[in-house]
Amino acid sequence: MNPQEMTAYLRHTHLQDLHQDYLDHINSFASFTLQPILVNSINSDLVDIDKNKVNLYSELDYSTVPPIVVADGVILDGYHRVTVAKAQGRQSILAYVG
């Protein structure tokens, strides 16, 4: 997936209004590859995570949730999904990796 396709994906699954710094970071990658990655390899420390959203996501079927997006080892989209996956003891999660 090229950066323009990734931007469209994020706007569809996340927000329509993406900050320019965020877009610039996405555009700094040539492509994003869909692949499973180890959950414990992802730094998901986020101070202001929405606990209600985590609870809601914990009830989702992980085979139907959109893949997370990771670039340079940083989550661009999917903090809540990673937090839930770690809490559930999942070994891997599907991700677009830049």
MOHU-V20591 format. One line per field, one symbol per residue. phi: phi as a letter, one per 20 degrees, with the letter a starting at -180 (. if undefined). psi: psi as a letter, one per 20 degrees, with the letter a starting at -180 (. if undefined). burial: 1 if it has 24 or more other ideal C-beta (glycine too) atoms within 12 Angstrom, else 0. A space follows every 10 residues. Layout:
BEGIN
phi=???
psi=???
burial=???
END
This chain:
BEGIN
phi=.egfffffgf ffeccfedff fffffgffdf acdfafcfff ededfcfdfe ffffffffef effdefffcc blmdfebpgf ffgfgffemf ebbfbede
psi=prhghggggh hgieqhnpqh hgggggiiqh rpppqqqpgi ipokopglpo hhhggghiiq oiiiqqqrpp pkjpphpjgg hggggghikq hrqpqpp.
burial=1010011011 0001000100 0100110010 0100001010 0101000000 0000001000 0100101111 1001111111 1111110001 00111111
END
